[in-house]
């Protein structure tokens, strides 16, 4: 081997793009921690966007291992883990008092290896935090600052993962702590039997695999400000806000802002310059307060993701309306009675005993004129017969003579219906075209969005399919109208 080839083999290659790396990292973690797809994506995205994550669920569900492995994948990251109890003292979390500083009458802690110097922290049983550590903990979570003696030091923590068996009681004064966690997950034990066996034999990884550096995280952070939020996403935020208000749920402006920042971080991490609707499902783990709000929120987000802002219900109701109008008109023309006396054509002398016959003649000979059958009585012995065009005659018969002359086929009404149908049809075609394009586009956007779970992708597409079904229903009504019109 020549020097040149050694040189070539060791030459730096272009760094793989961050998005692919993140995707690999999540894939590797998903093979270690089965049935934790959404939690892994959430924990990673929280780390990139500087948010904290709360895991609620029974012990022994691999929450701490997951946080530990996540930290191992952060190059040069330092991890801090602690299981809190009611009796946990500040020394155990923030570090022991420094003896040398005490000798100088100062009150300082040696924080190496404790929470104030961690990049990722996992605090198990976090709601056991007692008042002696709660305030410092809140300051770290909120401001990433630690008051060490007289000094205020910055805390380099990206994310604190907290775990608890249950949500805190409202009386416990832990609402502020609960509020610091933007991401909230309920973790259950592994459901699938095969997956359970996998967990039994799993080694929780060996710390090797794809990792991400602090520099890469800063690159993502810099790109966040360049992400443009699509109009539809803002529209969806308005719908969400309305939803929460109608439920009497208060979401602070600060929380709304944070969620949008997380979504923008998700887009930036994928190298994207725009934030589209497919990022919305990520909000399902950020916007609920009480567990019973979870399902409704998710369903709404799935709906919003799959709707391109087309109101299918309106189209459906206009086509139904037209159909029932036609049915009514048809009924009228079917119950059409014989004329009390014949109507005569001035031009060819034919006589007609019903509106149907009359209209057919008018269609066949549009230039022929007709006479008013009562003209003789009305005008006496020497009537100057007035000649009428068909529509005018119909008007006289109906309004002056009081006859029932409704005639659908060939009549003005039918032309009106036909025009209305044409309009409906063309707006349906437009919607249908947009919908199909949207579905193809959506398929692609969903597939390429690394943060979405299989479950989310599947449910969004299923929702789309249901919309396609209702499109088919509209199509059927329109066809029915069409065949009615053609008679
Ligand atoms: Zn005629």
Boltz pocket constraint, residues with backbone or C-beta under 6 A from the ligand:
constraints:
  - pocket:
      binder: B
      contacts: [[A, 345], [A, 346], [A, 347], [A, 348], [A, 349], [A, 350], [A, 361], [A, 365], [A, 368], [A, 369]]
      max_distance: 6.0
